[in-house]
Amino acid sequence: MLTSKQRAYLRGLASTEDPITQVGKNGITDNLIEQVNNALKARELVKLSVLDTAPVTPQEAAAELAEACKAEVVTTIGSKLVLFKRNAQEPKITLPKRALKTSGGK
């Protein structure tokens, strides 16, 4: 689970990236899931765009792809979505450390 600080850091990294692929009129297909999985393995952070002709909203696409790829949704803004998945063998992105919770917390 990402902290808000880590999510903000990843949003910043993704802001300069171009979408690697798009969700089109066919929606979330096995081919798209495979493409996203491969991209996540290679770069850990991927940005996608959802076309107006897609049968899903960017939020729905993000949730469905995150579940299928076992990734985390970083953000959805407009027609764009960003996913993150740590590569355990070859980490590429160093996230800000989690703060230790001293009391209560969420």
C-alpha angles and dihedrals in degrees: 000000000000122000119228089252091053091045090052090049091051091046088055092051092047094048092077095045127094119229110269094210142345140240106235139177092304092061121207107355130178088250092055092048090051091048092050092046091053092047092049091051091050100042109008093219122067134176122204134180125221114217122223088244093059116113091225135061119242089254092052092045091050093050094046095046093044091053094045093047097036088237134134126249108237096182147324116215120174107314094341130091132186126207130189131197124170114234102222094197099044113015111198102178124056109211124208109263121263114252114242110248112232101183139010102325123167 
